[in-house]
Amino acid sequence: MEVVIAPAEELAVLAADTIEALLRRKPDGVIGLATGSSPLQVYDELARRHAEHGLSFAHARGFMLDEYVGLPAGHPERYRNVIERDIASRVGWAAELVQGPDGLADDVPAACAAYEAAIAAAGGVDVQILGIGTDGHIAFNEPGSSLASRTRIKTLTKQTREDNARFFDGDVDAVPVHCLTQGLGTIMAARHLVLLATGTQKAEAVHQLVEGPISAMWPASIMQMHPHATVLVDDAAAGRLQLAGYYRQTYASKAAWQSL
């Protein structure tokens, strides 16, 4: 696992560099898409590169991490609409090339199995963008989630719903109780994991992710077992890291030819 500590705007550039490098060498690359606040600057940077430098998403595939259950198709916080607004529409990404779990499915287990099959049929995810919750969840794998889990329905914790109420005009009761989410096993099958976290509120979760024991109590800690995981954090989110000085030294000492 590589840990990079830098200002938030630099972290976004590094994540965008990784996606651009993928698409330049593999135009039909598969990108895993996160929602929430963490990836917004990354999406801004990718949109800029599309507009100014012709970065093309014409043949790329996108797979979303999760989706709320029961939000109507036109709801602005339905994650399919969020991804369309935050990145897809800004880079000319055709709707049929971006896919998410079906939060309106009548047969939820079948929808989850179909989503797993779609990811596999696309050849798997090349670069997965991730955020992390204050309780250590990635996607909507809440504490207690199986470390081998696949796409399935989950019940959101009170903490997650309170954290996400800011997207629902502060009304926690408007936040759905259930979601469909890629499992930890699904996420771990991606070839490169890139997680972004900023702010003091993420410091404990980042500490547990990077330096704590691997535990279902901190689901993101499973990333310690991934062969190519990158954790991008600002100084505030790195505030609890015991080896922060070493991570800074390691990154500063990287060879010029090394990327994330």
N, C-alpha and C positions, 0 to 999 in steps of 0.2 A: 504494500500500500504506500502510495506517495502522498504526502501532505504538503500542500503549498499554502503559505500564509502571506497574504498580500491585500492591498485595498480592493474593495468590491469591484470597482470598474476594471481593474487588472484581471481579476478572476474571471469576469465575463468574457474578456478578450481571449484568455487562455482556453476557456471552454469552447468559444466560437472557433478558435484556431483548430481545435480537435475535430469539430464537425466539418469545417471547410476542408481540412486535409483529407478526411474520409471521402467527401463528395468529389474532390479533385481527382483522387485516384480510383474512385469507385462511384460513378454517377448514380447508380441504382442502390447505393448504400441504405441501410435500415437504421433509423434513428428512433430511440425511445424518448418519448416526450413527457415531461413533467408539467404540472400546473402549480399554482401558488405563487408566492412572491420571489422565491429563490431564482428561477430561471428567466425572469423578465428582462434583466439587462443582457442576458445571453441572446434572447430573441431579438432585442433591439439591435444588437451588434450584427446578428445574421441578416436582419432586414436591411441594415445599412450596406452590408457587403453585397447583398443581392442588387440593391438599387445602384450602387456606385461601381461595383466591380463585376457584376454579372454572375455572382454565385448562383448556380442553378439548382433548383429542387424538382426539376421537371420529371426526373426518373426515380427520385428517392422515394422510399417508403417510410411512413411514420406510424408508430404504435404508441398509444397513450397508456399511461400507467394504470389509470383507474377512471371510474365514473360513478356519480351518485345514482342511487336507485330511486326511480319514481319522479324525478324532475321532468316536466314536460319538454318536448323537443325544442320549443322556442325559448325556454328559460335562459336568461343571460349567464347564469352560473352553472348550467350544464357544461361539463368539461369539454364536450365536443365543440360547443360554441366558444368556450374560452380559448381553446387551441386555435380555432379558426380566427378569432379576433387577435390573439397575441402573436401568432407566427404564420399560420398557413396563408391567410389572405394577403399578408404583407410580402410574401416571397413567391406568389403565384403557384402555390402548391395545390394541385388538383384534389378536390374533396375525396375522390375515390382512392387516392393513394395514402390517405391518413385515416387510420382506423382506431376505434376505441371499443371497450366492452359495451354491450348493449344493456344500459340501465333500465330500459323499458321492456325487456324480454318477458314473455309469459313463462317460458321455461328457462329459469336462471341457470341450473346446472348445464343444460345443453348449450346455452349462450357462452358460458365460461369455457366449456370444452372446445367450442367453435373458435373462440378467440385464441386459445393455445394453439390450435391447429393452424390458424392463419399466420401466427408468428413463425411457426415452424416452416410453413410453406414458403414464406418469404426468405428463408435461409437463416433466421434468427436475427437478433438485434446486434448491430455493430457497435454503436455508441449509445449508451443509456444515460440520459440526464436525470439526476435525482436531486431532491431536496430532503430535508430531515425535519421531523416534528420535534417539539420541545420534549416529548416523551420518548424520542428515539425511533419513531416509526418512519419507514420509507414506503412510498406509495401509501396505501391505507392498511399496511400490516401493523396493527396495533400491538402493544406489549402483550406477550403470551402467544403470539402467532407462531405456528410451526415454522422452523427454519427450513423445511423442505417443501413448504406450501406452494401450490400452483393457483392460477386464477380462480377466484371464488367470491362468494358474498361474505361481507364482514359487517359487524356492528361497530359503529364509531364510538369511541370513548367520549365521555363528557368533556375532557380536556380538548380533544380534537375539535369537537363541535364548537366549543367556546373560542378556540383559536381561529376557526373558520367563519365565525359569526361576522367578522369584519367584511366579508364578501356578501353578506346578506343584511346590510344596513344595521349591523349590530344585534340582530334578532337571532339568538341561539335556537329558538324554537322553529325558525325557518330552515335551519340546516338539516338536511336529511339524516335519518338515523342509520341508514344502510348504504352500502356502496358495493360495487364490484371492483376488485383490485387484482392486478398481477400479484402472484405470491412471491415469497422470498426465493423460492427455487426457480421461479420464472425469471426474476430479475438477475439472479446469479448466473443464468445461462447466457446473458449478454456478454459480448467479447471485451468490452471496456465500460466500466462504470465511472461516471464523472458526477460527483456529489458537490453541491455548493451550499454553503451555510454562512450567514452573516448575522451579527448582533449578539449581545450578551445573553439573550434568552435562549440561544442555541448552544451555549458553551458547555453545559453539562452533557447534553446529548452528543456533542462532538467528542468530548473526552471519553465517554463510554464507547462510542463507535470506534475510536482509534486505539485507545489504551486500556479499555475495560475488558473483562472476560466476555467471551462469546456467549450470549444468553438471549433467550426469548424475551426477557424483560426489557432488553434494549435491542429491538429487532435489527437495527442497522449494523450492529456489531458483527453480523454474519459476513459483512464485506471484508473482514480480516482474512477470510478464506478465499477471496477472489484473486486470481493470478494477475489481474490488471485493473486495479482500483485506484482512482485519483480523488482526493478530498481537498477541495478548494475552500479556504476559510479566511475571513478577515481577522484582524487582531482581536476584536471583541469575541468572536466565536471561538478563537484559539485560546481564550483567557484561562481555561482550566487544563490545558495540555501540559503535562509534566516535561515532555521532551520538545517543547516548542523551539528552543534554541538549536537543537539538533536538526529539526525539520528545516529551519531556516538555513542552517549551514549546508545541509544536503542539497537543497534546491539551488543555493548560490553556487555550489560546486559542480553542477551538472555540466557535462560536456556539451559543446555547441551543437552537436548533431542529435542530441537527445530531445525528444518531444515528451509530452505527458504520457 
